[in-house]
Amino acid sequence: MDAYQQYHPLIVLVDEDLPDFNGMSIATILKDVENAPRCLVYLLIQSNLLEHTRADRYIAAATPQDILIEQIRADFELLTRQEASESYQNAVKMQNDMLPRAIETATFRAGSIFSAYNRLSGDSINFWVNDEKLYGYLADCEGHDLASYGQVGSTWLSLKKAMWSYQVGIHKELSDVMATVNQDYVTLYDRTTIVPSLAFCLDCQAGVLKYCPAGIPSLFIRRRGKADFEAIPLQSPLLGYEMESRFQEQQLPLTDVDTIVFSSDGLSDLLLSEWQEAELPSSKHDDVSAIYIKILADVHDGHQVIKQ
């Protein structure tokens, strides 16, 4: 603590496993040191985070050294107002290129909201149309850096492959999709790597939205003739927590539904905070992402009536 106040570093790297202290507590205390300029605090973690831990970067202890060094270099260049490294810039561009384009058919319009924290997001979204059905998914990985970028790419690909199997009939339900992706994560990553996710299929001809959550906190819908959205609580296990997790496909009739919004916790917290007239903690930093769907046709018992 004395060295921190004396040398005023731009970046501090804290190991969770310190001989005499809990590294998470040190990371939090550093944020409250008086007479010290604000710096970025990295926390190397290998277990579940304590509540209210206030580091800026959460890095898995098993992260390869070259990725960690590249992230520190990128942050240092940003803090000193230099150009970010080529690797970081390329990651930002590639992530933006993965974002889905808006879709509009005779029966629905689909789009997305995506605001990355520090230009590189830990969220992943995707949707597409096949056989007049809208398929898609939303995932919220840990972090907002190069280390999390690799996880975002892996999640995007794993969900895409599993959703293709569902689309062609190999997987019979969206719960099978989540079980497949969960198996990938438990096998490939350690237990601290959890990924809140949600997969869905919008079938306007059948008049139903099928979805399967895996830790994503919120599904919002607005019914026709109503001004306000209502939040539908989603209770489900997280991807990557344990191999035996059970997922359940759910269905929402579209008879009186006007708008559907799937959101990660970044947007959910902002929305719920505004509705409840409560302020978010100042230490809350997160990506804001969502998929929104506007129903353009009235759906009655599986039949579409195009709105005039």
C-alpha atoms as one frame of an Amber mdcrd trajectory, in Angstrom:
protein
   0.000   0.000   0.000   2.895   2.325   0.765   4.496   1.631  -2.610   1.163
   2.261  -4.308   0.891   5.720  -2.758   4.563   6.476  -3.338   4.966   5.492
  -6.989   1.444   6.141  -8.372   1.442   3.276 -10.910  -0.821   3.293 -13.945
  -1.505  -0.452 -13.685  -1.420  -2.764 -10.655  -1.427  -6.551 -11.019  -2.821
  -8.382  -7.970  -2.783 -12.144  -7.509  -5.813 -13.555  -5.724  -3.604 -16.086
  -3.935  -1.354 -13.919  -1.737   0.537 -15.347   1.272  -1.013 -13.121   3.934
  -4.007 -11.395   2.322  -6.937 -12.120   0.084  -6.023 -10.556  -3.265  -9.649
  -9.666  -3.966  -9.717  -7.517  -0.833  -6.490  -5.791  -1.867  -7.953  -5.031
  -5.295 -10.953  -3.403  -3.606  -8.927  -1.474  -1.032  -6.681   0.029  -3.723
  -9.736   1.769  -5.159 -10.229   3.639  -1.894  -6.660   4.767  -1.224  -6.520
   8.517  -0.688  -3.988  10.793  -2.374  -3.358   8.315  -5.186  -4.391   8.816
  -8.819  -6.790   6.322 -10.298  -5.126   3.320 -11.934  -6.242   0.087 -13.551
  -6.248  -2.865 -11.162  -5.818  -6.326 -12.652  -6.889  -9.312 -10.541  -5.629
 -12.807 -11.385  -8.377 -15.173 -10.247  -8.697 -18.934  -9.933 -11.912 -19.223
  -7.887 -15.330 -17.586  -7.658 -15.309 -13.823  -7.178 -16.278 -12.278  -3.884
 -19.220  -9.902  -3.999 -18.312  -6.223  -4.496 -14.778  -6.951  -5.714 -13.763
  -3.798  -7.571 -10.895  -4.648  -9.923 -10.983  -3.236 -13.467  -9.767  -6.405
 -15.154 -10.512  -9.987 -14.090  -7.968 -12.339 -15.636  -8.032 -16.121 -15.245
  -4.863 -17.320 -13.524  -4.338 -19.804 -16.377  -4.306 -17.060 -19.034  -1.249
 -17.439 -21.315   1.443 -14.898 -20.519   1.547 -13.427 -24.029  -2.190 -12.598
 -23.897  -1.813 -10.996 -20.465   1.154  -8.911 -21.623  -0.724  -7.829 -24.748
  -3.683  -6.686 -22.633  -1.408  -4.721 -20.266   0.309  -3.110 -23.252  -3.053
  -2.156 -24.776  -4.258  -0.601 -21.527  -0.982   1.241 -21.001  -1.173   2.736
 -24.489  -4.752   3.837 -23.869  -3.880   5.362 -20.501  -0.967   7.273 -22.000
  -3.096   8.344 -24.981  -1.098   6.402 -27.514  -2.557   4.316 -30.289  -3.804
   0.921 -29.134  -1.861  -2.116 -30.273  -2.597  -3.737 -33.613  -3.830  -6.938
 -31.921  -6.349  -5.037 -29.814  -7.552  -2.987 -32.780  -7.967  -6.140 -34.875
  -9.944  -7.820 -32.089 -12.330  -4.846 -31.893 -12.840  -4.894 -35.672 -13.374
  -8.657 -35.841 -15.884  -8.514 -33.004 -17.837  -5.748 -34.713 -17.805  -7.775
 -37.936 -19.507 -10.638 -36.052 -22.533  -8.501 -35.173 -25.699  -9.552 -37.037
 -27.349  -7.239 -39.533 -30.931  -6.105 -38.944 -33.616  -8.298 -40.516 -37.136
  -7.382 -41.632 -39.752  -9.724 -43.098 -43.490  -9.385 -43.590 -44.101 -10.633
 -40.056 -41.261  -9.365 -37.862 -38.290  -7.027 -37.593 -35.154  -8.010 -35.638
 -32.262  -5.797 -34.570 -29.668  -5.475 -31.843 -28.177  -3.087 -29.299 -24.445
  -3.384 -28.704 -22.277  -1.037 -26.672 -18.911  -2.457 -25.683 -17.146  -1.382
 -22.502 -13.705   0.003 -23.426 -14.419  -0.835 -27.099 -14.049  -4.624 -26.644
 -17.059  -6.536 -25.362 -17.551  -9.720 -23.392 -21.027 -10.116 -24.915 -21.930
 -12.077 -28.026 -25.112 -11.856 -30.101 -26.281 -13.483 -33.321 -29.536 -14.106
 -35.209 -30.599 -15.187 -38.699 -33.651 -16.328 -40.721 -34.182 -19.812 -42.124
 -37.444 -21.246 -43.458 -39.332 -18.146 -42.247 -38.165 -18.715 -38.679 -35.852
 -16.435 -36.706 -33.058 -18.221 -34.841 -30.599 -16.555 -32.480 -28.688 -16.459
 -29.243 -27.167 -14.072 -26.715 -24.195 -14.791 -24.423 -22.429 -12.803 -21.702
 -18.803 -13.838 -21.097 -16.494 -12.548 -18.377 -14.322  -9.486 -18.916 -13.877
  -6.850 -21.627 -10.364  -7.558 -22.893  -8.298  -9.728 -25.214  -8.565 -12.711
 -22.887 -12.359 -12.501 -22.884 -12.366 -11.924 -26.656 -11.155 -15.493 -27.155
 -13.942 -16.750 -24.911 -16.527 -14.702 -26.813 -15.367 -16.246 -30.092 -15.524
 -19.771 -28.663 -19.018 -19.181 -27.274 -20.255 -17.670 -30.533 -19.001 -20.664
 -32.517 -20.211 -23.310 -30.071 -23.716 -21.829 -29.960 -23.766 -21.417 -33.730
 -22.873 -25.092 -34.293 -25.424 -26.318 -31.747 -28.154 -24.064 -33.180 -27.429
 -25.419 -36.670 -28.022 -28.922 -35.298 -31.343 -27.697 -33.896 -32.247 -25.971
 -37.154 -31.804 -29.169 -39.205 -33.525 -31.371 -36.640 -30.561 -33.154 -35.039
 -31.356 -31.447 -31.730 -35.070 -31.732 -31.041 -35.306 -28.952 -28.445 -33.358
 -25.856 -27.460 -32.579 -27.570 -24.161 -30.439 -29.981 -26.221 -28.600 -26.967
 -27.647 -27.753 -25.669 -24.194 -26.736 -29.108 -22.948 -24.323 -29.472 -25.885
 -22.735 -26.053 -25.370 -22.550 -26.638 -21.625 -20.671 -29.886 -22.220 -18.192
 -27.994 -24.409 -17.551 -25.472 -21.656 -17.207 -27.904 -18.783 -14.767 -29.940
 -20.881 -12.688 -27.060 -22.255 -12.616 -24.551 -19.386 -12.250 -24.563 -15.615
 -15.280 -24.337 -13.320 -14.880 -20.599 -12.749 -15.720 -19.952 -16.398 -19.484
 -19.447 -16.483 -21.370 -18.027 -19.439 -24.936 -16.736 -19.032 -26.637 -17.440
 -22.369 -29.982 -17.755 -24.105 -31.027 -19.416 -27.378 -34.344 -18.866 -29.140
 -36.483 -19.657 -32.173 -39.291 -17.327 -33.247 -41.965 -19.131 -35.276 -44.676
 -16.668 -36.261 -46.486 -19.234 -38.402 -46.969 -21.424 -35.331 -47.567 -18.329
 -33.197 -44.915 -19.162 -30.608 -41.515 -18.068 -29.306 -39.368 -20.974 -28.115
 -36.431 -20.111 -25.881 -34.030 -21.734 -23.454 -32.179 -19.602 -20.897 -28.914
 -20.498 -19.199 -28.378 -17.710 -16.712 -29.385 -14.722 -18.857 -31.318 -12.600
 -16.366 -34.111 -11.044 -18.368 -36.626 -11.454 -21.131 -38.809  -8.384 -21.648
 -42.048  -8.328 -23.653 -44.568  -5.633 -24.477 -48.100  -6.599 -25.297 -50.228
  -4.897 -27.926 -51.954  -1.797 -26.638 -49.616  -1.530 -23.642 -47.026   1.191
 -23.107 -44.803  -0.617 -20.609 -42.636  -3.691 -20.891 -42.995  -6.586 -18.488
 -40.017  -8.627 -17.334 -40.335 -12.397 -17.497 -38.057 -13.953 -14.862 -35.749
 -16.660 -16.154 -34.454 -19.247 -13.713 -31.924 -21.695 -15.073 -28.410 -23.003
 -14.481 -25.386 -21.265 -15.987 -23.359 -22.668 -18.844 -20.054 -24.078 -17.673
 -20.991 -24.590 -14.029 -21.377 -28.365 -13.947 -21.787 -31.188 -16.454 -25.070
 -32.395 -14.893 -26.924 -29.079 -15.369 -30.453 -29.503 -16.692 -31.940 -26.985
 -19.117 -35.583 -26.572 -20.050 -37.057 -25.156 -23.246 -39.860 -22.684 -22.623
 -42.557 -21.307 -24.910 -44.308 -17.962 -25.134 -47.542 -17.631 -27.199 -47.370
 -14.644 -29.535 -51.108 -13.970 -29.654 -50.910 -10.488 -28.062 -47.158  -9.855
 -28.079 -45.920  -6.695 -29.788 -42.197  -6.556 -28.889 -39.634  -9.000 -27.462
 -36.270  -8.037 -25.938 -33.537 -10.435 -24.795 -30.861  -8.624 -22.796 -27.602
  -9.293 -20.995 -27.190  -8.014 -17.442 -25.600  -4.748 -18.603 -28.844  -3.533
 -20.182 -31.104  -5.307 -17.693 -29.460  -3.503 -14.775 -29.861  -0.144 -16.485
 -33.516  -0.757 -17.303 -34.454  -2.137 -13.906 -32.551   0.675 -12.195 -34.523
   3.280 -14.116 -37.862   1.564 -13.473 -37.126   1.157  -9.787 -35.707   4.699
  -9.505 -32.518   3.327  -7.991 -28.953   4.277  -8.813 -26.397   1.715  -9.908
 -23.231   1.384  -7.801 -20.437   3.586  -9.135 -18.237   0.495  -9.563 -20.691
  -1.073 -12.012 -19.112  -1.356 -15.459 -20.488  -3.705 -18.049 -21.314  -4.179
 -21.698 -24.794  -3.289 -22.902 -26.278  -5.667 -25.442 -29.684  -6.940 -26.477
 -31.695  -8.481 -29.293 -35.055  -6.859 -29.935 -37.858  -8.224 -32.098 -40.880
  -6.269 -33.288 -43.873  -8.368 -34.374 -45.365  -6.816 -37.510 -48.329  -9.192
 -37.844 -51.145 -10.186 -35.524 -50.857 -13.883 -34.707 -54.021 -15.873 -33.925
 -53.877 -19.622 -33.396 -50.939 -20.009 -35.724 -52.358 -17.785 -38.502 -50.930
 -14.418 -39.451 -53.004 -11.336 -40.126 -50.853  -8.558 -41.567 -51.441  -5.254
 -39.827 -52.852  -2.488 -42.019
